[in-house]
Amino acid sequence: MCTIHYSLYYKDLEVESSRESQGLAASPIGFTFGTESGPGSIIPGLMIGTDGMKVGGVRLVTVPPELAFGSQGRKPIIPPDATVQFAIQLMSVKRAGRNPNVNPAGSSVF
C-alpha cells in the first residue's frame, strides 16, 4: 500500500489536489501498487510515475492520455485525449494488507 499527495495539472492550471485543505484536513490518497482496476487502484500513469520513488520524494510526471483519463477525459476541465501532469509526493509505503492511514490497535501517534 502506497500513500501519495498529488496535484493534477492541465495546461499549467491546477485542476485538483489532495492538499486542497491544509494541515490535518489534507487527505493523501492510498493505493495498492500493481493493482490495475477496482478498489486500491489509481490511473496507470500515476502508478508508473511512483515506481522507484523513495518515501518523501517529489516528482513531476507527464502522463499521456492512454495512461491518464483517455477518451473520457475528466469533465469539466480535462477534455478527452488530453496529456496531463501530476506533481506527486510519496508519503508512505506499507506491506500489502495494512492501511497506512490507520494505526494498529493500542498504538498512538501522540
Secondary structure, DSSP 8 states (H G I E B T S, - for coil): -EEEEEEEEETTEEEEETTSS-GGG---EEE-TT--SSTT---HHHHHHHTT--TT-EEEEEE-GGGTTGGG-BTTTB-TT--EEEEEEEEEE--TT--TTS--TT----
